[in-house]
Amino acid sequence: MTSRARDLRILLVDDDDDTTALLALGLERAGCSVEIASSCAIASDKLKNSVFDVLITDANLYDGDGLALLVDSRPSWLRVAVVLTGDKRSDLVHRSRQRGFDDLLVKPLVAREILTVIFRLLNEKELSQVSDG
C-alpha cells in the first residue's frame, strides 16, 4: 500500500485537532503528502492555489459545510473526494454524491481505512477509463 500512497497529495480538512493529527500522521506514515486545513475558508484557498489528488473533508466544520468545498465544480485534477462524518443520516450520502464526492465514511476511523477506500476508488476509476477507452 505504501508505494502507491507515496504519489498521493492529500488535502485533509477537519476542525478537530485530535482527529486531524491522528489521520495526518497515519497518512504520512503510509507515504502520503498531507496538507491540513482547519476550516472551509482555508480549504477553499488551498484548493484554488494548489493541486491535490485527494480531498478528505469533515462534513461539518465550524465555519460551514464541508460539502460546499465542491459546490462550484469539482476540479479536473482532483482524483478522489471523500467526506468524513459522525452523522449517519442517509440524506448526507445523497447530498455528498450530488456535490461531487466519491464516498462518505463514518467516524471514528483510522488512516488505513481511508487509504483502503481511496485505493478502491482509484482502482474503480482506472478500470472505468480502460473500459471506456
N, C-alpha and C positions, 0 to 999 in steps of 0.2 A: 504494500500500500504506500510505503514511504516514497518510492521513486516517482510515482505519479503525482504525489502530493507536492513534491519539490517545485513543480511547474505552476502551482496554483497561487494566484494573488487573490486574497480574500479580504473583503470589507466586512467587518463584524460590527454590528450596530446593536447596542444594548445599554440601557441606563443603570443596570445593576452591576456595580463594580466587581462583586464576587463572581457572578456568572461570567462576565466578560473576561476576567483574569484567568479563570479555570479553563474556559473554552479556548482562549487565545493560546495559553500555554500548551494545551493538548494539540492544537492545530499546528503550532510552531514546532513542537517535538516531532510531529509527523513529517515536517519538512516544508509546510506551507509558509508563505509570506503573508502576514496578517497586519492589517491596519485597523485601528479601532476608532469608532465614533460613538459618542455617548448620547447623541440627540439626532433628531431628524434634520435639523439645520446643519450640523457638522457633516452628517452623512450626505446630504444633498450637495454640499460644497465639494466633498471628496469625489462624488460620482460625476460632477461636472468637470473636475480638473484632473482626474486620474482614470486609469483603466484597470478594471478588476475582472478576474474570471468568474468570481463567485461573490454574491451578496447574501449575507446571513443577517437578518434583522428581527428584532423583537417586534411583535405586532403593536404593543402598547408602550410608547415612550412618553416621557414626561412632557415633551413639547409637541406631541402629535401622534399620528397614526403611522406606524412603520410601513403599512401597505401603501401609503401615499408616496413613498420613495420612487415607485414606478408608475405613478398616476399619469404623467405626461406621455411617456413612452419608455419602453424597455430599450436600453442602449444595445446596439447590434453586437458590441464586443462582450456583453455580459452572457456567459455561457450557462450559469445556473443561479437561480434566485430562490432562497428558502426563508420561510417565516418561522420564527420560534414563538410559542405562546404557552401560557399556563391555562388558557381558556379553551375548553373543548367544544365550544358551540359549532354546530355544523355550518352555520351561515358564514363563519370565518373562513372555512375551507373554500367555499364558493367564491367569496369576495377576493380571496388571495389569488385564485386562479384567474378571475376576471382582470385583476390588476397586472397579470404577467408573471406571477410567481409559480415555480415548478412544484413545490411541495410545502407542506406545513407540518412541523414537528412540535409535539407537546413536551414542555419542560416537566420535570427535570430530565436532563440528558447529558451525555458526555461527548467529547470531541470525536471519539471513534464512531459513535452512532451518526453524527453529522457527516463525517467523511464517507461512511458506507452509503448514505443517501446521495451525497454529491457524486460519488463514482458511479452509482447506479444510474443516476440521471444523465451523466456524461456518456455512459455506455449506450443508453437508450437513444440519445441524440445522434451519436456516431452511427448506430445501426440504422436509424431513420434516414440519415444522409446517404448512406450506402444504398439503401433500398430505393430512395428517390432518384439517385444519380445513375 
